[in-house]
Amino acid sequence: MLKHKIYVSAFCAALAGVCLAPAAFAQDDEGRGWTFGLDYGQTEAKKFCDNIANCDDSDNGPRVEIGYDFNKNWGVELGYTSFGTDFDLDTDEGEGSARVTQKANAITLSAIGSVPVNDWFGVFARLGYARYDTNNNGSIDGVRVDDESGNSPFWGAGVKFNVNEQFAVRVEYQNYRDLSNQLGHKDDVQGLFAGGVYRF
């Protein structure tokens, strides 16, 4: 499901870029400045619900970031990401039973590398760490599931279209490693986000 949305979003982003081409601009030589980003998207656990009935491993949530660009190619961002309910499991198969709901969020810090293709379009990638917290409700085989927190590396890649000197729209795929740790295994969480970033 998420893979199909990635393809559709990439197509829409490319189409938007063509439409925004007349609004192209030339950035200043330095490229320094503070940024504020607001995105919304869908996240899902990559393998959690494989071969499990009555299991939902995706939800929608916002992402907010404050950042600083050192130049046109390098910057950093401090952010908050809500994963929503990243899985909802209700099963009574075999000799075991599990009824678990997990909501999760993370504080993130990442370095961003950008490559401007031209004045109005560019690609970027990020690498960083997330401090995540989960709020778990339910039990596995009658044992209550505790809340969990920890650190996870994550990466992202996306495209950005400059509307004017201050504002750009962007689409980004992100992958958080080993974010979920229930039923005896960890799982990666992936997300597809779309939104905008304002440059001060």
Steps between C-alpha positions, in 0.01 A plus 500: 500500500768751597709414192208594275462830685871568453465462123187717486655771721817505293292548183293778661816669627653492153179643352494773764859586418412555135212724599721701737779549248393858416554589867868408481745712687873528560605440859757724656863392483525416869185294543510537879193540719247351739220278373164377628336192351155348537410167338228237518516140391446130552727268697493122528693216661669315214455138612295499820169386348643246255281186509296633795124549475324790677815708497541861388855635471450847350365841601528870414675774692676840483867588505641840610862618465715803575830509313799699391663499154875562505502538120311369196622144557511438875268556794364352824146450630349437842153353471201326652324213322170339598460146365141475618399143585784313331334165563170366628489125561214282618558131451412179678671243279651173613590475866582870541305822495599861450301821523737791463477860380815710473516875446844649438680830448861610472730799544748501212833662420639463150756634255369582152688501173335679206583512130328782306429372149399848385355816653159348576564128554732294719551165669607439859585224747527488878668282761436526872381358830153485652410488867170312496228434757220247473172491689384137508160373600407132522652165584677201346395162641351686795816699576461877483715673238717774648578835342839528335752767403836491330725631224479406135703601193296622205549627147293677239504610136278733305442775246434871552340766281568869566186713474677828581799623698349403835275200439543151349286186482656158550427127497715265707532130582641415846609173663541452876694189604384266781235740627243239602585228751200281574424127474868420536635685195590845379379654178584797281242775454479682167315818413406713202455871576400805298498862611682829488806674641533874565838673495550807720 
